[in-house]
Amino acid sequence: MSGKPSYRETYGYLPEPCVRLIESGADGEELMLRVIARLGGTAIRIPVRLTSRSILVRELGDSDATRVWQIWRGKGAAGEIEVDVPRMSAAQQKARRLKLLSLLAGGVTVREAARRYGVTERTIYLMQARARDLGETSLLPKPQLDLFPAA
């Protein structure tokens, strides 16, 4: 794997509403994660016209709500439609782990990474162990050389 991993490598299977969000533009992944964080695990009714009373506007704000409404409504959909927004907790954990590992691979210390993400240093070490177990070793920091190598 070279360069930035695809969203399928990062998240695995994605439900269709998430695929439409993630493929919507340069910041599609961030938009998808914001939508999941605010609306994950619920069925959302997408109205014909977006108003300030809509749950999309209340939860996401005007600009994100308008964008999500346009993506999910598409062209020519008649009447209200319903979209099931998944929680994707496993995918979110994997994305967070990969971002943390890429920080560490870039030279950020465990202490600094823990501070940035609001977790403990122990959590970072557990994430590294999980990555080793899952074979995500390309982003792990290189092991330290042995000070006293065996003769």
C-alpha positions in Angstrom: 0.0 0.0 0.0 1.6 3.3 -1.1 0.3 6.7 -0.4 -3.0 7.4 1.3 -5.1 4.3 1.8 -8.5 4.2 0.1 -11.6 4.6 2.2 -12.3 0.9 1.7 -8.9 0.0 3.2 -9.5 2.4 6.0 -13.1 1.5 6.9 -13.8 -1.8 5.2 -17.5 -2.2 4.1 -19.4 1.1 4.0 -23.2 1.4 3.7 -24.4 3.3 0.7 -25.3 6.6 2.5 -21.7 6.8 3.8 -20.2 6.0 0.4 -22.2 8.8 -1.1 -21.0 11.2 1.5 -17.3 10.1 1.3 -17.3 10.4 -2.5 -18.9 13.8 -2.4 -15.6 15.8 -2.6 -12.2 16.5 -1.1 -13.6 16.7 2.5 -16.1 13.9 2.0 -14.5 11.7 4.7 -14.6 14.5 7.3 -18.2 15.2 6.4 -19.1 11.5 6.7 -17.5 11.3 10.2 -19.3 14.5 11.3 -22.6 13.1 10.2 -22.0 9.8 11.9 -20.9 11.5 15.1 -24.1 13.6 15.3 -26.7 11.3 13.7 -25.3 7.8 13.8 -27.7 5.1 14.7 -30.8 6.9 13.7 -33.2 6.9 10.8 -33.4 10.4 9.3 -36.2 11.8 7.2 -34.9 13.9 4.4 -37.6 16.5 3.5 -38.5 17.8 0.1 -37.4 21.3 1.3 -34.7 21.9 3.9 -35.9 24.2 6.7 -34.4 25.4 9.9 -36.6 22.9 11.8 -35.0 20.0 10.0 -32.9 17.7 12.1 -30.1 18.0 9.6 -29.9 21.8 10.2 -30.3 21.4 13.9 -27.5 18.8 14.2 -25.1 19.7 11.4 -25.5 23.5 10.9 -26.7 25.2 7.7 -23.8 24.5 5.3 -23.2 20.8 6.2 -27.0 20.2 6.3 -27.5 21.7 2.8 -24.6 19.6 1.4 -25.9 16.4 3.0 -29.4 17.2 1.9 -28.2 17.6 -1.7 -26.2 14.4 -1.6 -28.9 12.2 -0.1 -31.8 13.7 -2.0 -30.2 13.4 -5.3 -32.2 14.7 -8.3 -35.8 13.8 -8.9 -36.6 12.1 -5.6 -40.3 12.7 -4.9 -41.6 13.2 -1.3 -39.7 12.6 1.9 -37.1 9.9 1.9 -35.6 8.1 4.9 -31.9 7.4 5.3 -30.6 5.0 8.0 -27.4 6.6 9.3 -25.1 3.8 10.7 -23.1 4.2 13.9 -20.0 2.6 12.4 -18.2 2.4 15.7 -15.7 -0.2 14.5 -14.9 1.8 11.4 -14.5 5.0 13.5 -12.1 3.2 15.9 -10.1 1.9 13.0 -9.8 5.3 11.4 -8.8 6.9 14.7 -6.2 4.1 15.2 -4.7 4.7 11.7 -4.6 8.5 12.2 -2.8 8.0 15.5 -0.3 5.5 14.0 0.4 7.8 11.1 1.2 10.6 13.6 3.6 8.3 15.4 5.2 7.2 12.1 5.7 10.8 11.3 7.8 11.3 14.4 5.3 12.5 17.0 5.9 11.2 20.4 3.5 8.9 22.2 3.0 11.6 24.9 2.2 14.3 22.3 -0.2 12.0 20.3 -2.0 11.1 23.5 -2.3 14.8 24.4 -3.6 15.7 20.9 -6.3 13.0 20.9 -7.3 13.3 24.6 -6.3 9.7 25.5 -3.8 8.2 27.8 -0.3 7.0 26.7 -1.4 3.5 27.7 -4.3 3.8 25.1 -1.7 4.6 22.4 0.3 1.6 23.3 -2.8 -0.6 23.2 -3.7 0.8 19.8 -0.2 -0.1 18.6 -0.6 -3.6 19.9 -4.0 -3.9 18.2 -2.4 -2.7 14.9 0.3 -5.4 15.3 -2.4 -8.1 15.9 -4.3 -6.9 12.8 -1.2 -6.8 10.6 -1.3 -3.0 10.2 2.5 -2.9 10.7 3.3 -0.5 7.9 2.4 2.5 10.1 4.0 1.3 13.3 7.2 3.0 14.3 10.3 1.0 13.6 11.4 -1.1 16.7 14.3 0.3 18.6 17.7 -1.4 18.0 19.0 -3.6 20.7 21.7 -1.9 22.8 23.3 -5.2 23.6 22.9 -7.5 20.5 23.4 -11.2 21.0 26.8 -12.4 19.8 
